[in-house]
Amino acid sequence: MTSQHGFAFLFIPAAPISLYKNMDFRWSIIQGYAPLFVQGFFMTLQVAVISIILGTILGLFLGMLRVADVTHGPWKWPFRLVKGLASFYVAFFRGTPLFVQILLIHFAVMPVLIHQDNGLLISGELARTIKQNYGAYISGVMALSLNAGAYISEIFRAGIQSIDRGQTYAASSLGMGYRTTMRYVVLPQAFRRMLPPLGNEAITLLKDSSLVSAIGLAELAYAARTVAGAYSRYWEPYITISVVYFAMTMCLASLVSRLERRYAAPGRH
């Protein structure tokens, strides 16, 4: 009994010592690859900002489309068809993993649109140049924008529907059309309610941009994976990008909080 317990105690101090050695942070690794991390930071920021802007524009259009309705006239059924396609698009991008969407767009959709031989949008030498130099970038931005557009459209739809219909009727009685009512009556009020979920979606998109490293885009996650493969060490690169992602999300959350206070309804704090 005593010898067994003594034998066990010999290994108890060894565990934290071994863990400490493995957790020994080597700054020289990060310093050696600093340009790669800086490049990855700006690429992540660029992809996230562009995707948020495009996703917001797409989401606004789809959100307004899904709350609108045409009950009379020759455009009734074509409009319902377009509305049904928009609903399917939202359901698809909300119901499938973003990682799968990135792979699908990069390896299946983009070769159909941009191909040297028979691209639907771009072909020839220009298509080859774009695919080699910007293929992963375009695919990543497209996938993130389409995904964000689906979620943001639901945010806009819920925000618009949360405004009392009486205000729409009042605007109509004053002679205001649908566009004018949306622009000056409904959207300004709905925007205050949509700010928190829009901020959450922007933060989520910023973090999810790391998934585009799977198609070879040189952003932060790609830089960390490169360093980990070169040194077979994972603490340094992944702790580094974790700190960077955390700092970016905190800055974005602070910006959203300021916007919420600025555009808060009068009398609310």
C-alpha positions as CSV (number, residue, x, y, z in Angstrom):
1,M,0.0,0.0,0.0
2,T,2.7,2.5,1.1
3,S,4.9,1.7,-1.9
4,Q,2.0,2.0,-4.3
5,H,1.0,5.4,-2.9
6,G,4.6,6.6,-2.9
7,F,4.9,5.4,-6.5
8,A,1.8,7.4,-7.5
9,F,3.0,10.6,-5.7
10,L,6.2,10.5,-7.7
11,F,4.1,11.2,-10.9
12,I,1.7,13.8,-9.5
13,P,4.3,16.7,-9.5
14,A,5.5,15.6,-13.0
15,A,2.1,16.3,-14.6
16,P,2.0,20.1,-14.0
17,I,5.7,20.3,-14.9
18,S,5.1,18.6,-18.2
19,L,2.1,20.7,-18.9
20,Y,4.1,23.9,-18.1
21,K,6.8,22.8,-20.5
22,N,4.3,22.3,-23.2
23,M,2.6,25.6,-22.5
24,D,5.9,27.5,-22.6
25,F,5.1,30.4,-24.9
26,R,7.8,31.1,-27.5
27,W,7.5,34.7,-28.6
28,S,10.2,34.2,-31.2
29,I,7.8,32.1,-33.3
30,I,5.2,34.9,-33.4
31,Q,7.9,37.5,-34.1
32,G,9.3,35.4,-37.0
33,Y,5.8,35.2,-38.6
34,A,4.6,38.7,-37.6
35,P,4.2,39.9,-41.2
36,L,2.0,36.8,-42.0
37,F,-0.2,37.6,-38.9
38,V,-0.5,41.3,-39.8
39,Q,-1.5,40.3,-43.4
40,G,-4.0,37.9,-42.0
41,F,-5.5,40.5,-39.6
42,F,-6.1,43.0,-42.4
43,M,-7.5,40.2,-44.7
44,T,-9.9,39.1,-42.0
45,L,-11.0,42.6,-41.3
46,Q,-11.5,43.3,-45.0
47,V,-13.5,40.2,-45.7
48,A,-15.7,40.7,-42.6
49,V,-16.4,44.4,-43.4
50,I,-17.3,43.7,-47.1
51,S,-19.4,40.7,-46.2
52,I,-21.3,42.6,-43.5
53,I,-22.0,45.5,-45.9
54,L,-23.1,43.2,-48.8
55,G,-25.1,41.0,-46.4
56,T,-26.9,44.0,-44.9
57,I,-27.9,45.3,-48.4
58,L,-29.1,41.9,-49.4
59,G,-30.8,41.3,-46.1
60,L,-32.6,44.6,-46.3
61,F,-33.9,43.9,-49.8
62,L,-35.0,40.4,-48.9
63,G,-36.6,41.5,-45.6
64,M,-38.7,44.1,-47.4
65,L,-39.6,41.7,-50.1
66,R,-40.8,39.1,-47.6
67,V,-43.1,41.5,-45.8
68,A,-44.5,43.1,-48.9
69,D,-47.4,41.6,-50.8
70,V,-49.2,42.1,-54.1
71,T,-52.9,41.1,-53.9
72,H,-54.1,42.4,-57.3
73,G,-52.9,42.9,-60.8
74,P,-50.8,41.0,-63.3
75,W,-47.8,40.9,-61.0
76,K,-49.5,39.0,-58.3
77,W,-48.3,35.5,-59.2
78,P,-44.8,36.5,-60.4
79,F,-44.3,38.3,-57.2
80,R,-45.4,35.3,-55.1
81,L,-43.0,33.2,-57.1
82,V,-40.1,35.5,-56.4
83,K,-41.2,35.7,-52.7
84,G,-41.2,31.9,-52.5
85,L,-37.7,31.7,-54.0
86,A,-36.5,34.3,-51.4
87,S,-38.0,32.2,-48.6
88,F,-36.3,29.1,-49.9
89,Y,-32.9,31.0,-50.1
90,V,-33.3,32.1,-46.5
91,A,-34.2,28.7,-45.3
92,F,-31.3,27.0,-47.2
93,F,-28.6,29.3,-45.9
94,R,-30.0,29.3,-42.4
95,G,-30.5,25.5,-42.4
96,T,-27.1,24.4,-43.7
97,P,-23.6,24.8,-42.1
98,L,-21.6,27.8,-43.3
99,F,-18.5,25.6,-43.8
100,V,-20.5,23.5,-46.3
101,Q,-21.7,26.7,-48.0
102,I,-18.1,27.9,-48.4
103,L,-17.0,24.7,-49.9
104,L,-20.0,24.5,-52.2
105,I,-19.6,28.0,-53.5
106,H,-15.8,27.7,-54.0
107,F,-15.6,24.2,-55.6
108,A,-19.0,24.0,-57.3
109,V,-20.6,27.4,-58.0
110,M,-17.5,29.5,-58.8
111,P,-16.1,27.2,-61.5
112,V,-19.5,27.5,-63.3
113,L,-19.5,31.3,-63.1
114,I,-15.7,31.9,-63.7
115,H,-13.9,29.4,-65.8
116,Q,-11.3,29.6,-68.5
117,D,-13.2,27.5,-71.0
118,N,-16.9,28.0,-70.5
119,G,-17.6,30.4,-67.6
120,L,-21.1,31.8,-67.5
121,L,-19.9,35.2,-66.3
122,I,-16.2,35.3,-67.1
123,S,-14.1,33.1,-69.4
124,G,-10.8,33.1,-71.2
125,E,-7.5,34.3,-69.8
126,L,-9.2,36.8,-67.5
127,A,-11.0,34.0,-65.8
128,R,-7.8,32.1,-65.2
129,T,-6.1,35.1,-63.7
130,I,-9.0,35.9,-61.4
131,K,-9.3,32.3,-60.3
132,Q,-5.5,32.0,-59.5
133,N,-5.2,35.4,-57.7
134,Y,-8.6,36.1,-56.3
135,G,-10.6,32.9,-56.4
136,A,-10.5,32.1,-52.7
137,Y,-11.2,35.8,-51.8
138,I,-14.2,36.0,-54.1
139,S,-15.6,32.7,-52.9
140,G,-15.1,33.6,-49.2
141,V,-16.8,37.0,-49.5
142,M,-19.7,35.5,-51.6
143,A,-20.3,32.7,-49.1
144,L,-20.2,35.0,-46.0
145,S,-22.3,37.7,-47.7
146,L,-25.0,35.2,-48.8
147,N,-25.1,33.6,-45.4
148,A,-25.3,36.9,-43.6
149,G,-28.0,38.1,-46.0
150,A,-30.2,35.2,-45.0
151,Y,-29.9,35.9,-41.3
152,I,-30.1,39.7,-41.7
153,S,-33.2,39.4,-43.8
154,E,-34.9,37.7,-40.9
155,I,-33.8,40.5,-38.6
156,F,-35.2,43.2,-40.9
157,R,-38.4,41.2,-41.4
158,A,-39.0,40.9,-37.7
159,G,-38.1,44.5,-37.1
160,I,-40.4,45.8,-39.7
161,Q,-43.3,43.6,-38.5
162,S,-42.8,44.8,-35.0
163,I,-43.9,48.3,-35.9
164,D,-47.6,48.8,-35.4
165,R,-49.6,48.6,-38.6
166,G,-51.5,51.7,-37.5
167,Q,-48.5,53.9,-38.4
168,T,-48.5,52.4,-41.9
169,Y,-52.2,53.1,-42.3
170,A,-51.7,56.7,-41.0
171,A,-48.9,57.3,-43.5
172,S,-51.0,55.9,-46.3
173,S,-53.9,58.2,-45.3
174,L,-51.5,61.1,-45.7
175,G,-50.8,60.1,-49.3
176,M,-47.4,58.5,-48.6
177,G,-46.5,55.6,-50.9
178,Y,-45.0,52.2,-49.8
179,R,-41.4,53.3,-50.4
180,T,-41.8,56.6,-48.6
181,T,-43.6,55.0,-45.7
182,M,-40.8,52.5,-45.3
183,R,-38.1,55.0,-45.6
184,Y,-39.4,57.7,-43.3
185,V,-41.8,56.0,-40.9
186,V,-41.2,52.2,-40.5
187,L,-37.4,51.7,-41.0
188,P,-36.2,54.5,-38.7
189,Q,-38.2,53.0,-35.8
190,A,-37.4,49.4,-36.7
191,F,-33.7,50.2,-36.9
192,R,-33.6,50.9,-33.2
193,R,-34.9,47.5,-32.4
194,M,-32.7,45.8,-35.0
195,L,-29.4,47.2,-33.8
196,P,-28.7,44.5,-31.1
197,P,-29.4,41.5,-33.4
198,L,-27.5,43.2,-36.3
199,G,-24.6,43.7,-34.0
200,N,-24.6,40.1,-32.9
201,E,-24.7,39.0,-36.5
202,A,-21.8,41.2,-37.4
203,I,-19.8,39.7,-34.5
204,T,-20.7,36.2,-35.5
205,L,-19.7,36.9,-39.1
206,L,-16.4,38.3,-38.0
207,K,-15.6,35.1,-36.1
208,D,-17.0,32.8,-38.8
209,S,-14.7,34.4,-41.3
210,S,-12.0,32.0,-40.0
211,L,-13.7,29.2,-41.9
212,V,-12.6,30.6,-45.2
213,S,-9.1,29.4,-44.4
214,A,-10.3,26.0,-45.6
215,I,-10.2,27.2,-49.2
216,G,-6.8,28.8,-48.8
217,L,-7.6,32.5,-48.1
218,A,-4.6,33.9,-46.2
219,E,-6.5,35.3,-43.1
220,L,-5.8,34.9,-39.4
221,A,-6.7,31.2,-39.1
222,Y,-4.7,30.4,-42.2
223,A,-1.7,32.2,-40.7
224,A,-2.0,30.2,-37.5
225,R,-2.3,26.9,-39.3
226,T,0.8,27.8,-41.3
227,V,2.8,28.5,-38.2
228,A,1.5,25.4,-36.4
229,G,2.5,23.3,-39.4
230,A,6.0,24.8,-39.6
231,Y,6.8,24.4,-35.9
232,S,4.4,21.6,-34.8
233,R,3.4,24.0,-31.9
234,Y,-0.1,25.1,-31.4
235,W,-0.1,27.3,-28.3
236,E,1.6,30.3,-29.9
237,P,-0.3,30.7,-33.1
238,Y,-3.8,29.8,-31.9
239,I,-3.5,31.8,-28.6
240,T,-2.3,34.8,-30.7
241,I,-5.2,34.7,-33.1
242,S,-7.6,34.1,-30.2
243,V,-6.4,37.3,-28.6
244,V,-6.7,39.2,-31.9
245,Y,-10.3,37.9,-32.5
246,F,-11.2,38.7,-28.9
247,A,-9.9,42.3,-29.3
248,M,-11.8,42.8,-32.6
249,T,-15.1,41.4,-31.3
250,M,-14.8,43.6,-28.1
251,C,-14.2,46.7,-30.3
252,L,-17.2,45.8,-32.5
253,A,-19.4,45.1,-29.5
254,S,-18.4,48.5,-28.0
255,L,-19.3,50.2,-31.3
256,V,-22.7,48.5,-31.4
257,S,-23.3,49.6,-27.7
258,R,-22.5,53.2,-28.6
259,L,-24.9,53.1,-31.6
260,E,-27.6,51.6,-29.4
261,R,-27.3,54.5,-26.9
262,R,-27.1,57.1,-29.6
263,Y,-30.2,55.9,-31.4
264,A,-32.2,54.9,-28.4
265,A,-35.8,56.1,-28.2
266,P,-36.3,59.3,-26.3
267,G,-36.8,58.7,-22.6
268,R,-35.0,55.3,-22.6
269,H,-31.5,54.8,-21.2
